[in-house]
């Protein structure tokens, strides 16, 4: 593989549904490149390959498009894929076989404040019945439900990472107790930092009034929350997921809420996105609050994330790639 020593690549940004990126300050980092922004998602691989045929670099918008062997085989000019965070949607071995370098900033310096804020917004909305109260008011009904106070209740946080710590700060500001569960390493770090860790997994799910999961999606964390875990939760408890739907055992959440344990759920993520059918059972469920994966969707957060992504494009174009996931591609130069 040969690296360019100057800027001026043909760059395609995928899946900017709301056409937001061009209006953010970070977009100026792509000056000097030939840039195309796709605002429509293209599912058909052949059609997508035609639109990307000339691309030398792809910028991915989260996990909205899967990068498969079939797609890569149809993109002979592609040299670089630039994105941020985990990459379960990218076939890395296929990238390597086709000489495509994947760059992804896995350890960005700041937590995703937007995701933490959205998590808290869902908790507040669910405990105060805000969506249903708004719907009722529009139909002429007044005060249809009684909400619940957060002060004195227990927030269970699954995953001892930066976003979860931000949510913990919000909870403490509202007078909640914070209880943790995580991997063995995460629990050890929590104990070392003086946090309250549940004595067992069962105690964690049984004790919390609200459980919120904040774990990276990796092969070993897929389905980490099981139907048994959910069934352990109380009928008055709330389960929140703003991380990834695949962290929960397939179909377990809907069945659990139907069975009344937990009594409520609030989700921002789905196994198959985007959700466009009007009869999706999670979206329509009266005891589930659902939002369309917008937890990270603030102008400030997108500007921060894509600034890192554009830095990777520029570093590659200058012959000094950073955050390489499959550096063996460079060895074949």
C-alpha positions as CSV (number, residue, x, y, z in Angstrom):
1,X,0.0,0.0,0.0
2,X,1.3,3.5,-0.8
3,X,0.5,6.5,1.2
4,X,0.0,9.9,-0.2
5,X,2.3,12.7,0.9
6,X,-0.2,15.5,0.3
7,X,-3.8,16.3,0.9
8,X,-6.3,16.1,-1.8
9,X,-8.2,12.8,-1.5
10,X,-11.7,12.0,-2.7
11,X,-13.6,11.7,0.5
12,X,-17.2,10.5,1.0
13,X,-19.1,11.0,4.2
14,X,-21.9,8.5,4.6
15,X,-25.3,8.7,6.2
16,X,-25.5,12.4,7.4
17,X,-29.3,12.1,7.5
18,X,-29.9,15.7,8.7
19,X,-27.2,17.2,6.6
20,X,-25.5,18.6,9.7
21,X,-21.8,18.1,9.2
22,X,-21.2,20.8,6.6
23,X,-22.5,23.4,9.0
24,X,-20.1,22.5,11.9
25,X,-16.8,24.2,12.5
26,X,-14.8,21.0,12.2
27,X,-15.8,20.5,8.5
28,X,-13.2,23.1,7.6
29,X,-10.6,20.5,8.4
30,X,-11.4,18.8,5.1
31,X,-10.5,21.9,3.1
32,X,-8.3,20.7,0.2
33,X,-10.1,17.4,-0.2
34,X,-12.8,16.6,-2.7
35,X,-15.7,15.9,-0.4
36,X,-19.1,14.4,-1.0
37,X,-21.7,14.1,1.8
38,X,-24.4,11.5,1.4
39,X,-27.6,12.4,3.3
40,X,-29.6,9.3,2.2
41,X,-28.9,5.8,3.5
42,X,-28.3,3.3,0.7
43,X,-29.0,-0.3,1.7
44,X,-28.4,-2.0,-1.6
45,X,-24.7,-2.9,-1.8
46,X,-24.5,-2.6,-5.6
47,X,-26.1,0.8,-5.6
48,X,-24.0,2.0,-2.8
49,X,-20.8,0.7,-4.5
50,X,-21.7,2.7,-7.7
51,X,-22.0,5.9,-5.6
52,X,-18.7,5.2,-3.8
53,X,-16.8,4.0,-6.9
54,X,-14.3,6.9,-7.0
55,X,-13.9,7.3,-3.2
56,X,-10.4,7.0,-1.7
57,X,-11.6,7.6,1.8
58,X,-14.9,6.9,3.6
59,X,-16.0,8.7,6.7
60,X,-18.5,6.6,8.6
61,X,-21.3,8.1,10.6
62,X,-21.4,5.8,13.6
63,X,-22.7,2.3,12.6
64,X,-25.3,3.4,10.1
65,X,-23.6,1.5,7.2
66,X,-22.1,-2.0,7.4
67,X,-18.7,-2.3,5.6
68,X,-18.7,-5.8,4.2
69,X,-16.4,-8.0,2.1
70,X,-18.9,-7.6,-0.8
71,X,-18.9,-3.8,-0.6
72,X,-15.1,-3.6,-0.3
73,X,-14.6,-5.8,-3.3
74,X,-16.4,-3.3,-5.4
75,X,-14.3,-0.3,-4.3
76,X,-10.9,-0.6,-6.0
77,X,-9.9,3.0,-5.2
78,X,-10.6,2.9,-1.5
79,X,-7.6,3.4,0.7
80,X,-9.0,4.5,4.1
81,X,-12.0,4.2,6.4
82,X,-12.1,6.8,9.1
83,X,-14.5,6.7,12.0
84,X,-14.7,6.9,15.8
85,X,-15.1,4.3,18.6
86,X,-16.0,0.6,18.2
87,X,-16.4,-1.0,14.8
88,X,-18.7,-4.1,14.9
89,X,-20.1,-2.9,11.6
90,X,-16.7,-3.1,9.8
91,X,-15.3,-6.3,8.5
92,X,-11.7,-5.6,9.5
93,X,-10.1,-8.7,8.0
94,X,-11.8,-7.9,4.7
95,X,-10.4,-4.4,4.9
96,X,-6.9,-5.8,5.4
97,X,-7.3,-8.2,2.4
98,X,-8.4,-5.3,0.2
99,X,-5.6,-3.0,1.4
100,X,-7.9,-0.6,3.2
101,X,-6.7,1.0,6.4
102,X,-9.3,1.4,9.2
103,X,-8.6,4.3,11.5
104,X,-10.7,4.8,14.6
105,X,-10.1,6.8,17.7
106,X,-11.0,4.3,20.5
107,X,-9.9,6.3,23.5
108,X,-11.1,9.9,22.9
109,X,-10.2,12.2,25.8
110,X,-13.6,13.4,26.9
111,X,-16.7,11.3,27.8
112,X,-19.8,11.6,25.5
113,X,-21.6,14.3,27.6
114,X,-24.5,14.3,25.1
115,X,-25.1,10.5,25.7
116,X,-25.0,11.0,29.5
117,X,-27.4,13.9,29.3
118,X,-29.8,11.9,27.1
119,X,-29.7,9.0,29.6
120,X,-30.7,11.4,32.3
121,X,-33.4,12.9,30.2
122,X,-34.9,9.5,29.6
123,X,-34.8,8.7,33.3
124,X,-36.6,11.9,34.2
125,X,-39.1,11.5,31.4
126,X,-39.9,7.9,32.5
127,X,-40.1,8.6,36.2
128,X,-42.3,11.7,35.7
129,X,-44.4,10.1,32.9
130,X,-43.7,13.1,30.7
131,X,-44.5,11.6,27.3
132,X,-47.8,10.2,28.3
133,X,-48.7,13.4,30.2
134,X,-48.0,15.4,27.1
135,X,-50.1,13.1,24.9
136,X,-53.0,13.2,27.4
137,X,-52.9,16.9,27.6
138,X,-53.2,17.2,23.8
139,X,-56.4,15.2,24.0
140,X,-58.0,17.3,26.7
141,X,-57.1,15.1,29.7
142,X,-55.6,16.7,32.9
143,X,-53.2,15.0,35.2
144,X,-53.5,11.3,34.2
145,X,-50.7,9.8,36.2
146,X,-48.7,10.3,39.4
147,X,-44.9,10.4,38.9
148,X,-42.2,9.2,41.2
149,X,-39.5,11.1,43.0
150,X,-35.8,10.2,42.4
151,X,-34.4,11.5,45.7
152,X,-33.5,8.6,47.9
153,X,-33.8,5.9,45.2
154,X,-31.0,3.8,43.8
155,X,-29.5,4.1,40.4
156,X,-27.8,1.0,39.2
157,X,-25.1,1.6,36.6
158,X,-23.8,-1.3,34.6
159,X,-20.4,-0.5,33.3
160,X,-17.7,1.5,35.0
161,X,-16.8,3.9,32.3
162,X,-16.7,7.6,31.6
163,X,-20.3,8.0,30.4
164,X,-21.6,6.1,33.4
165,X,-19.6,8.3,35.8
166,X,-21.2,11.4,34.3
167,X,-24.7,9.9,34.8
168,X,-23.6,9.0,38.4
169,X,-22.9,12.7,38.9
170,X,-26.3,13.7,37.8
171,X,-27.9,11.0,40.0
172,X,-26.0,12.3,43.1
173,X,-27.1,15.9,42.3
174,X,-30.7,14.6,42.5
175,X,-30.1,12.8,45.8
176,X,-29.9,9.3,44.5
177,X,-27.8,6.4,45.7
178,X,-25.5,4.9,43.1
179,X,-24.9,1.2,42.9
180,X,-22.4,-0.3,40.4
181,X,-21.9,-3.5,38.4
182,X,-19.4,-4.2,35.7
183,X,-16.7,-6.6,34.5
184,X,-14.4,-8.0,37.2
185,X,-11.9,-5.3,36.3
186,X,-14.5,-2.6,36.3
187,X,-15.8,-3.6,39.7
188,X,-12.2,-3.7,41.1
189,X,-11.6,-0.1,39.9
190,X,-14.9,1.0,41.3
191,X,-14.1,-0.5,44.7
192,X,-10.6,1.1,44.6
193,X,-12.2,4.5,44.0
194,X,-14.6,4.1,46.9
195,X,-17.8,3.3,45.0
196,X,-20.6,1.1,46.2
197,X,-20.5,-2.2,44.2
198,X,-23.3,-4.8,44.4
199,X,-22.3,-8.0,46.2
200,X,-23.7,-10.0,43.2
201,X,-25.2,-9.6,39.8
202,X,-28.6,-10.7,41.2
203,X,-28.4,-8.1,44.0
204,X,-27.6,-5.4,41.5
205,X,-30.6,-6.0,39.3
206,X,-32.9,-6.6,42.3
207,X,-31.9,-3.6,44.3
208,X,-31.9,-0.8,41.8
209,X,-34.9,1.4,41.1
210,X,-33.3,2.4,37.8
211,X,-30.8,0.3,35.9
212,X,-28.8,2.0,33.1
213,X,-26.3,0.1,31.0
214,X,-23.1,1.8,29.7
215,X,-20.9,-0.9,28.1
216,X,-19.0,-1.0,24.8
217,X,-20.5,-3.4,22.3
218,X,-17.9,-6.1,21.6
219,X,-18.3,-9.9,20.9
220,X,-17.9,-10.7,24.5
221,X,-20.5,-8.1,25.7
222,X,-23.2,-9.0,23.1
223,X,-26.3,-10.1,25.1
224,X,-24.5,-9.4,28.4
225,X,-27.9,-8.4,29.9
226,X,-30.0,-11.5,29.9
227,X,-33.7,-12.3,30.2
228,X,-32.9,-13.7,33.7
229,X,-31.3,-10.3,34.7
230,X,-34.4,-8.4,33.6
231,X,-36.7,-10.8,35.3
232,X,-34.9,-10.1,38.6
233,X,-35.8,-6.4,38.4
234,X,-38.8,-5.2,40.5
235,X,-42.2,-4.4,38.9
236,X,-41.7,-0.7,39.8
237,X,-38.2,-0.5,38.3
238,X,-37.0,1.2,35.1
239,X,-34.4,-0.2,32.6
240,X,-32.6,2.3,30.4
241,X,-30.4,1.6,27.4
242,X,-28.6,4.4,25.5
243,X,-25.6,2.3,24.6
244,X,-26.4,-0.5,22.1
245,X,-29.5,-2.7,21.8
246,X,-27.3,-5.8,21.2
247,X,-26.0,-5.6,24.8
248,X,-29.4,-7.1,25.8
249,X,-30.3,-10.7,24.9
250,X,-32.4,-10.6,21.7
251,X,-36.1,-10.0,22.2
252,X,-35.6,-10.1,26.0
253,X,-36.5,-6.5,26.8
254,X,-39.9,-6.5,25.2
255,X,-40.8,-9.8,26.8
256,X,-39.6,-8.6,30.2
257,X,-41.7,-5.4,30.1
258,X,-44.7,-7.4,28.9
259,X,-44.2,-9.6,31.9
260,X,-43.9,-6.6,34.3
261,X,-40.3,-7.0,35.3
262,X,-39.1,-4.4,34.9
263,X,-42.2,-2.3,34.9
264,X,-40.8,0.3,32.5
265,X,-38.0,0.8,30.0
266,X,-36.5,3.7,28.1
267,X,-34.4,3.0,25.0
268,X,-32.5,5.1,22.5
269,X,-31.1,2.1,20.5
270,X,-32.5,-0.8,18.5
271,X,-31.2,-4.0,17.0
272,X,-32.2,-2.9,13.5
273,X,-31.8,0.8,12.7
274,X,-33.3,3.0,11.5
275,X,-36.8,2.1,12.8
276,X,-39.3,3.3,10.2
277,X,-42.3,1.0,10.5
278,X,-45.1,2.7,12.5
279,X,-46.1,-0.5,14.3
280,X,-42.8,-1.4,16.0
281,X,-43.7,-3.0,19.3
282,X,-41.0,-1.3,21.3
283,X,-41.9,2.1,20.0
284,X,-45.7,1.6,20.6
285,X,-45.4,-0.1,24.0
286,X,-47.3,2.0,26.6
287,X,-44.6,1.4,29.3
288,X,-41.5,2.0,27.0
289,X,-40.2,5.4,26.1
290,X,-38.3,5.2,22.8
291,X,-36.1,7.7,21.0
292,X,-34.4,7.3,17.6
293,X,-30.8,6.9,18.6
294,X,-30.3,10.6,19.2
295,X,-28.4,10.4,22.5
296,X,-25.1,11.5,20.8
297,X,-26.8,13.9,18.4
298,X,-25.9,17.3,19.5
299,X,-24.1,19.9,17.5
300,X,-21.3,20.1,20.0
301,X,-20.8,16.3,20.3
302,X,-20.9,15.8,16.5
303,X,-18.3,18.6,16.0
304,X,-16.0,17.0,18.6
305,X,-16.4,13.5,17.2
306,X,-15.9,14.4,13.5
307,X,-13.0,16.7,14.3
308,X,-11.2,13.5,15.4
309,X,-12.4,11.6,12.3
310,X,-11.2,14.4,10.0
311,X,-7.8,14.5,11.8
312,X,-7.4,10.8,10.8
313,X,-8.1,11.6,7.2
314,X,-5.6,14.4,7.1
315,X,-2.9,12.3,8.9
316,X,-3.4,9.5,6.4
317,X,-3.2,12.0,3.4
318,X,0.1,13.3,4.9
319,X,1.6,9.8,5.1
320,X,1.4,9.7,8.9
321,X,-1.7,7.6,9.8
322,X,-3.0,7.6,13.4
323,X,-5.4,5.4,15.4
324,X,-4.8,2.5,13.0
325,X,-6.8,-0.7,13.7
326,X,-5.2,-2.9,11.1
327,X,-1.7,-1.5,10.8
328,X,-0.6,-4.6,8.9
329,X,-2.0,-2.9,5.8
330,X,0.8,-0.4,6.1
331,X,3.4,-3.2,6.3
332,X,2.4,-4.3,2.8
333,X,3.5,-0.9,1.4
